[in-house]
Amino acid sequence: AAILTYHQVEDLLRAGEGAVTGVEARDLVTGKLKRLEAPVVANLAGVWAPRLGQMAGVEVKVRPGKGVHLVYDRRITNYAIVAAAVDKRSIFIEPHENGTILGTTDDDYYGDPDDLWATEDEIEYLIQGAATMFPGIRDYRVSRTYVGLRPTLFEYGPLEDKLSRDHAIIDHEAEGAPGLVTMIGGKLASYRIMSQEFADVVCARLGNREPCRTHTEPLPGGEDAAPLDELAAAHRISPYALERLAYRQGARTASVLDAVEEDSDLAPVCQCEPVTEIELRHCIRHEGARTLDDLRRRTRLAMGGCQGTRCIARAGEILGEELGLTPTQVLSQVRDLIQQRHRGKAPALAGVALAQEELNQARHFLVGDLGRQGAEPDVRATIPESRWGGGDRE
């Protein structure tokens, strides 16, 4: 497959009788417009699927459900715990990676899907419910929040959490847009059966009758377990850093480490997770990472306890070296990730955590002089006054 990241569909290509024959997409890095043609166009845009449907003149209906999660800075439990919120909805506390997740809400959302944040009420709703089963939950530190939208199938009437989590495949030929096929709904837990069903529909249209193999093919890196003892003996890397690398790369761990002989080292860039220099360079060279946020999503850079305080600048330097960025572009990447991280932290900040965030902002925007690259974020402006912890703002 040819995978084009950072491309935005601006229009659909149409042929005689309205057939959809491809897309017109803009490269968001270069600004260039591209025409990409194909016998079938798949609309798999989730909550953005209605926008692509409008381009073809067809109606795609979803009922977006907003889900908020709180992330704690450590594992406060090694077991999943289910609790009931004030409205009797089930919520959960569960260990995940190096932290703990508390979630989730489920509310209809009518705003811009590109503009999401958690509210103070949603945070308290989750903590109040969790406290019924885990009374000490308020003693632990929320390091950040994250928010997503479910592309739930539209149905008028039922409460949000009663909506079906099933998925639907829609061929728009009957609506005057042959060549366009949409899939909406579903959950991440069922993504492989969804993929199989959708691929079967598309392959049938292309004349490919071969049986699907997704249930027999391992995912990339899942062919075998990484030989950790052998790798630890061959490379000077901490066992913990090696295990985290193998967790993400699986059978490809050895090939990632082999590149260290060329021009990289195993020094940890992110101490909290940890993430090494060689893994960051591998993701940029071989996995399509083009921004610091790409590296965060792939390696968990800046997602540990310090939330990027110590690692973002060094990671930006590595990104700049690999992609040939100018110093100004590197600083812009650093600033963007700091602000993106702050957006997730701000709703949950209070007391000591708020003071630490202000020190983090001061380190980068005052000492590091990032403020010259753009407007300095006002930490307090994004936080409800009731969460300051009382007293004077200073």
N, C-alpha and C positions, 0 to 999 in steps of 0.2 A: 504494500500500500504506500501511496505517497501522502504523507501526513503534513498538512500545512497549519502550523500553530500561528496564532496572532493574525488570523485572517477573518474578516467579518463579511458575511453575506449581505450585499446591499440590494440585490435584485435577483430574480429568477430569469433564465433565458427561456423564451417561448418560441415554438415553431407553429406550423399550420394547425388550425383547430385547437389552439391553446395548449398543445403538448409542452410539458416542461422538459427541456433538453439540457439543463445545466444551471450554473449559477454565475453571477458576477460578484466577485469578492475583492475586497480591498486589503492589501497587505498593510497592517497597522504600524509596521516598523518603517517601511519605505514610502508608504502612501500610494503605491502603484495599484491600479485596478487590473484584475485578471478575469478572463473568461474561461471557465472550466466546464467542459461538456461531458455528458455521461448519458447512457441509455435509461438509467433510473436515478432519481434524486431522492435521497433518504432524509426525511425531516425528523431528526432525533434530538431536537433542541430543548427538550424538557419544558420548563415553564416559559421559555421563549418560543416554543413551537407555534403558538397562535400568530406571532409576528411573521414567520415564514409562510404560514398558511395565507395570511392576508396578501402577501406578494403574489400568490397564485389565484387570489380571488375565491378562496375556500375558507370555511369556518372550521377551526380547530379549537375545541373548548376544553379547558382544564380548570380546576378549582385549586389554585395554589394554597398549600398549607404551610405556614411558617413554623419552623422548629428551632428552638433555642437550646443550646447546651452550655453548661458551665464546665470549665476545665480546672482541676486542682493541680497544684504544683508538685504533687508527689502521689504515690500510691497510698491511699488511706484505707483501702481494703483490697484483699486479693480474691474476693468473691463478689459476684454480682448480687445486688440487693434490690428487690422490687418494693416500692412503696405506693401509697395512694395520695394524690394531691387533694386539695380541698373540695374539688368537684368530682372526686372519686375516679379520676383518670389515673391509669397506671403510669408511674415514672420509675426511673432506675438510677442506681449508682453502680458504676462498674469500672474495674481497672482497665486502662488502655495505655499501651506503650509505657512511658515512664510516669504517667499521671493517672488521674481518675476523672471520669466524666459523669456529670449529673445531667439528666435530660428526661424527657424533652417536652416542649410545649407543642400544641397543635391548634393553630388559629388561622382562620381565613385571612388572606393577605391581598390587598387591592392596590398596593403601591408599585413602584418601579422595582423589578426584580434585581436590578443592579445596585440598589441602594438599601441595604439591610443592616440593621443593628438591633441589639437586645435592649429592652427597656428595664427600668428598675422594677416595675411590677412583675415582669416575667421572671426576673432573677429571684425575687422574694417568693413568688409562687412555687418555684422549684425547691428552694431551700426549705420553705415551710413544710412542703410535702415530704421531703427527704428526712426531716427532723422527726417525723412520727415513727420512723424505723431506725434512724441513726441520730440519736439526740445530740451527739457531739459534732455534728456536721458544721455548726457555726464556728467551731474553734479552728477550722482549717482555712487555708488561704485560697481564694479563687484567683488563679493567675490570668485567666482570660475567658472570653465567651466566644462562641461561634454560632452562626445562624445559617440555615438553609431553607430552601423552598421545595416542597414535594409537588411534583407535577401530577396531582391526583386527578383521576377521571372526574369529569363534571357531573354532579347530580344536585338538583335543587331540593333542599329540605332537611336532609340528615345533618346532625352535628358533625363537626370536622372529623373527630376520631372514629366516627361510624362509617365514613366513606370507604368504598372498596379500595384495596391496595392492588387490585388486579391491573393488567395492562391491556391495551387495545392497539391493533394494527389497522390502519385505515388506508385503503387504496382510493385516491381521489379521482380516478378515471370517470366515475359516474357523475362527478361534480364539474366536469369539464376541464380537468387538469391531469390528463394521463401522463404518466412518467413520474409523478410525485407520490411517495408513500410515506405515511407518518406513523410513528409509534409513540404513544404517551402512556402515562401511568407507571405502575410497577414500583419495585424497590431494589436497592442495591443487592439485597440478599438473593434475589432471583435473576440477576443480570445474565447469567449464562443461558438459562432456558429462554429468556427474552431474546437474547442474541440469536439463539438457534432458530426460534420461530420466525424472527424477522429475516434472517439470512435465507431460510427456506422459501419465504415469499419472494424475495428479490431474485434468488437463483432460478426459481421456476419461471420468472419473467424473462430471464436471460437464456433459458434453455439448458441450464445446468441441473441435471437430475442426480448428481452424486449425493450419497447420504452425508449428513453433517457429522463432523468428527470432534466437535468441541468437548464432548463428554469423555473423550479418550486422550486428547492432547493435553500435556501439562502446560501450565502458564510459563512464560519466559522466566528462566531461573529455577523453575520447579521440577526440573528433570531429576535432580538428585540433591542430597544434602551436601553442604560444603564441608570438606575435611578440615575441621577447625584445628585439630592437633597438628596436622602437617603444616598448615598455613602459619600457625603461631610459631612453629620451629623455624620456618623459612623466612619469616619477616619479623622485624622488630616492631611489634604492635601490641598494645595492651589487650588482654583477653576480652575485656568488656567492649572496647572499640571494635574488635574483630567480630564479636557476637552480634553487635548492632549492625555492622556492615553486612554480615551474612543474613541477618533477618530481612534486609531490604533487597539484597542481590541474589541470594540463594546460590545456585550452582555456578553463577558467574563471578562469585567473589574472588576466585583465584585469578581470573583474567584482569579484574580491577587492580588487584595488588601487584600483578606482574608489571604494570605500567610504572610502578614506583622507581624502577631502575632507570627510567628514561629522564624525566625532568620534574618529578614531584616527590613529595615525601609524605610520611605518615603522621606528621604533626597534627594534633587535633586543632581544628579551627573553632568548632563549637564544643566547649568543654562539657556542657550539660548533657548532651544526648549520648555519646559524643559523635561528631562528624569530622572526618579527616580531610586534609587537602586533596588527597588523591581521589576520594570519592566525589568531591565537588567537581574536579576537573573531568572525571569520567562522565558525570551527568551532563556537563556542558558539551563535551566532545561527541558523545554517543547516544544521549537520551533527549536531545532537543531542548535542554534548559537554556533560556535566553534572558532570564531576569533572576534577581535574587528571590523573588517570590516563587519562581519555578523550583529553585533549589530548596526552598523551605518545604514545599509540598512533597518533593521527592525524598529528601534526606532528613527532614525535621530540623533543619538549621533554624536557630532562633526560636524554637518552640519549647525549650527547656525552662528551668526555673528562672533564669535571668532574662528570658524573653528577648534575647538578641543584644543585650547591653554590651557584651564583650566580643561578639563574633561578627556582627554585621559589616563593620568596616573592612576587616580582613577578607571576608567573603567577597565583598565588592571589589577589592583589589584583584582577587583571583578571577572573577568574572570579567573584569576589564582586560586582564592579560590574555585570556582565552578568546575573547570576542573582538579585541582590538578597539576597545572603547576609549574615548577621550577622558581626561580627568573630570571634566564637567559631567559627562554621562555617568561615570562611576558614582560621583556624589549624588546625582539625581536618583540612581538606583538605591543607594543607601538611604536617602531621605524618604523615598517612596515606601520602602519596606518598614522603616521606623514608624511612619504614619499609618501604614496598614496594620501593623502590630498594635499600635495605640488604639485604633478603632475597635479592636476586639477587647482590649483591656479596659478602656474608659468606663463602660457601664458598670463594672464591678469594683472600681477603685474606691477605697475609703481608708482613712487612718494612715497607718504605717505604709501600706501598699501604695497609697497615693503619694506620700512623701518620697518613696523610692522611685516611683515613676517620674516625679519631677526632677530628681537627680539624674535619672537616665536621660531625660530630655535635655537637661542642662549640659550633660557630658557631650552629647552629639551636636546640639544646636548652638551652644555657647562656646564651650571649649573646642569642639571640633569645627566650629564656624559654619555649620551647615545652613544656618539661617540666611546666609548671603545667597544661597541657591534658590530661595523661595520664601514664601511667608512662613514664619515660625508658628507651629501649632500652639493654640492656647489650651493647655491641659485642662484647666478648670472649666473652660467654657463647654466642654462636652460631658460634664459630670453634674448630675442633679445636686443642688446645694445640700440636701439632706444626707448625702454620702461623704461630705467633707470631714465628718467626725466632730462637728461642732466647733465653736470658737472662731477666732479670727482666721481669715484666709491665709495669712502668713504663717 
